[in-house]
Amino acid sequence: MQQIGSIVKKSLFSWRGTVAGLAGGLLLIANASAQDSCGLCAKQVIINSELATCFLDQYDQFAKTSSDAVVVDLSSCASRGVVEALPSPNKTPVEPDVQFMVSHPQLQCLKKQLETPGIVLDPSATIELDSCK
């Protein structure tokens, strides 16, 4: 009889340890995901003046998004049928991003940087989204 009581006590303690370990692990994961809530978000965006104007025009719609990640789709803004200038021979042209995902702080950062007086966006500019921290 003592042996059964001993087994029950050991299994009870190991069960509690397992539950405590799982709970602790979940807290660590939740804390890590709260700090980096958007693992798929862009770290930088390549944009030109046409897309920047379109982004700023649609900013209020993007900002209203209730999810943690905001999908920015500027594909309807890209010019159609316009022949782009030939790239300079010593530089490879960098295509602007017309679709990307950002967090709300990154969205605000992009807006702030695009509104900077004197920013040069043509032919394209790379905007670092973590520079507003």
C-alpha positions as CSV (number, residue, x, y, z in Angstrom):
1,M,0.0,0.0,0.0
2,Q,2.9,2.4,0.8
3,Q,4.3,1.7,-2.6
4,I,1.1,2.8,-4.4
5,G,1.0,6.0,-2.3
6,S,4.6,6.7,-3.2
7,I,3.9,6.3,-6.9
8,V,0.8,8.5,-6.7
9,K,2.8,11.2,-4.9
10,K,5.7,11.0,-7.5
11,S,3.4,11.1,-10.5
12,L,1.5,14.0,-8.9
13,F,4.7,16.0,-8.4
14,S,5.9,15.2,-12.0
15,W,2.5,16.3,-13.4
16,R,2.7,19.6,-11.5
17,G,6.3,20.1,-12.7
18,T,5.2,19.4,-16.3
19,V,2.3,21.9,-16.1
20,A,4.5,24.5,-14.5
21,G,7.1,24.0,-17.2
22,L,4.6,24.3,-20.0
23,A,3.1,27.4,-18.5
24,G,6.5,29.0,-18.1
25,G,7.4,28.2,-21.7
26,L,4.1,29.7,-23.0
27,L,4.8,32.9,-21.1
28,L,8.3,33.1,-22.6
29,I,6.8,32.6,-26.1
30,A,4.1,35.2,-25.5
31,N,6.6,37.7,-24.3
32,A,8.9,37.1,-27.3
33,S,6.0,37.5,-29.7
34,A,4.8,40.6,-28.0
35,Q,8.2,42.2,-28.5
36,D,8.3,41.1,-32.2
37,S,4.6,40.9,-33.1
38,C,5.2,40.8,-36.8
39,G,7.9,38.4,-37.9
40,L,6.8,38.7,-41.6
41,C,7.0,42.5,-41.6
42,A,9.4,44.3,-43.9
43,K,12.5,45.8,-42.4
44,Q,12.9,48.2,-45.2
45,V,10.8,49.4,-48.1
46,I,12.0,50.6,-51.6
47,I,9.7,53.3,-52.9
48,N,9.6,56.1,-55.4
49,S,7.8,59.4,-55.4
50,E,4.7,58.1,-57.3
51,L,4.2,55.3,-54.8
52,A,5.0,57.5,-51.8
53,T,2.3,60.0,-52.9
54,C,-0.2,57.1,-53.3
55,F,0.8,55.7,-49.8
56,L,0.3,59.0,-48.1
57,D,-3.1,59.4,-49.8
58,Q,-4.2,56.0,-48.6
59,Y,-2.4,56.2,-45.2
60,D,-5.7,56.7,-43.2
61,Q,-7.1,53.5,-44.6
62,F,-4.0,51.6,-43.8
63,A,-3.8,53.0,-40.2
64,K,-7.4,51.9,-39.5
65,T,-6.4,48.2,-39.9
66,S,-7.1,46.5,-36.5
67,S,-4.7,43.6,-37.0
68,D,-1.1,43.7,-35.8
69,A,0.2,43.5,-39.3
70,V,-0.8,45.9,-42.0
71,V,-0.7,44.8,-45.6
72,V,0.1,47.7,-47.9
73,D,-0.8,47.2,-51.5
74,L,0.2,50.0,-53.8
75,S,-0.1,47.9,-57.0
76,S,-3.1,50.0,-58.2
77,C,-0.9,53.1,-58.0
78,A,1.9,52.0,-60.3
79,S,1.9,53.9,-63.5
80,R,0.8,51.9,-66.6
81,G,2.0,52.5,-70.1
82,V,4.7,55.0,-69.2
83,V,8.1,54.3,-70.5
84,E,10.7,54.5,-67.7
85,A,13.9,56.3,-68.3
86,L,16.9,54.2,-69.2
87,P,19.0,53.3,-66.1
88,S,22.5,54.6,-65.8
89,P,25.0,52.0,-67.0
90,N,26.9,51.8,-63.7
91,K,23.8,51.3,-61.6
92,T,21.3,48.4,-61.6
93,P,17.8,49.7,-61.3
94,V,16.0,48.8,-58.0
95,E,12.4,48.0,-58.4
96,P,10.1,49.7,-55.8
97,D,8.0,47.5,-53.4
98,V,4.3,47.7,-54.4
99,Q,3.2,45.2,-51.8
100,F,4.6,44.7,-48.3
101,M,3.6,44.0,-44.7
102,V,4.4,46.3,-41.8
103,S,3.4,46.8,-38.2
104,H,1.5,49.9,-37.0
105,P,4.7,51.5,-35.6
106,Q,6.5,50.8,-38.9
107,L,3.5,52.3,-40.8
108,Q,3.9,55.5,-38.8
109,C,7.6,55.4,-39.3
110,L,7.2,55.2,-43.1
111,K,4.8,58.0,-43.1
112,K,7.1,60.2,-41.0
113,Q,10.1,59.5,-43.2
114,L,8.2,60.1,-46.5
115,E,7.0,63.5,-45.1
116,T,10.6,64.5,-44.4
117,P,11.3,67.8,-46.3
118,G,13.8,67.3,-49.2
119,I,13.7,63.5,-49.3
120,V,14.9,62.2,-52.6
121,L,12.7,59.4,-53.8
122,D,13.5,59.1,-57.5
123,P,14.4,56.9,-59.2
124,S,13.8,55.0,-55.9
125,A,14.8,55.2,-52.2
126,T,15.3,52.6,-49.5
127,I,13.4,53.5,-46.3
128,E,14.6,51.7,-43.2
129,L,11.6,51.0,-41.0
130,D,13.5,50.4,-37.8
131,S,15.1,53.8,-37.8
132,C,12.3,55.5,-35.9
133,K,12.8,53.6,-32.7
